[in-house]
Amino acid sequence: MRTADQWKDYQIIDTSNGEKLERWGKFSLVRPDPQIIWQTDRTLPAWKKADAHYLRSNKGGGRWEYFKKLPDFWQIKYKELTFKISPTGFKHTGLFPEQAVNWDLLQDAIRNAGRPIKALNLFAYTGGATLAMAAAGAQVCHVDASKGMVAWAKENAALSGLTDKPVRWIVDDCEKFVQREIRRGNRYDIIVMDPPSYGRGPNGEVWQLEEHIYHLVSLCTRVLSDQPLLFLLNSYTTGLSPSVMAYLLGVTVAKDHKGIVTADEIGLPVENGNQVLPCGSTAIFRGE
């Protein structure tokens, strides 16, 4: 497992009974996590001092319970990057901290490439990978179907002092955008994909990961450059193991490009108990 252990402004303090206690800068939140199946004793006083708690509803979704007034948003930093944090209606805060381990990997690859790099970030959310790649010197195309998420990503770019970097901000269905890029003849040295398990496009298009991911990865191979640097595929779907994702890249990206495919779980350290919480998986093709 690769662990995102370089954070200073974020920390998982403890986990128990389907929930995690986290510190986001100055504020602490309790949020659900279905992978936390253990029921350890909540002996840490910090559990009772949390600023807010996300409560799931039996009917789906849920709501935040606030124990003190929190600002609508606040900021946290990861190295040279700054992010806006805000509790949203579906338990999220606008950032997946475990992805920092992939931001570091992307930056190292770009800085060591010795050539200009063009990167495509699909399902790009609030721009963590986009900002990391832009800060490392890549030209980035950021694509997400949510207008609100793209606007949030632009805010993060401004907070990080990256507004002058060559980033294209695109609100579009990812598959349709890739199809147009194929017709335009545009090519990328890095492709990053962080697809949801389930979602809808801007015009109501239904996205089901297991049904669509092979087709989309295959499609993306057609916008890879002749010398691809990285193809990075993330998944939070429990049924999609790292080995399955590695196999997928092996029969698509590695079929026509020389390189090595690896796959690992990624995770976050937990302060209490010195454990690591699994937080999804990443498969990576590294071009030769």
Secondary structure, 3 states (H helix, E strand, C coil): CEECCCCCCEEEEEEECCEEEEEECCEEEEEECCCCCCCCCCCCHHHHHCCEEEEECCCCCEEEEECCCCCCCEEEEECCEEEEECCCCCCCCCCCHHHHHHHHHHHHHHHCCCCCCEEEEECCCCCHHHHHHHHCCCEEEEEECCHHHHHHHHHHHHHCCCCCCCEEEEECCHHHHHHHHHHHCCCECEEEECCCCEEECCCCCEEEHHHHHHHHHHHHHHHECCCCCEEEEEECCCCCCHHHHHHHHHCCHHHHCCEEEEEEEEEEEECCCCEEEEEEEEEEEEEC
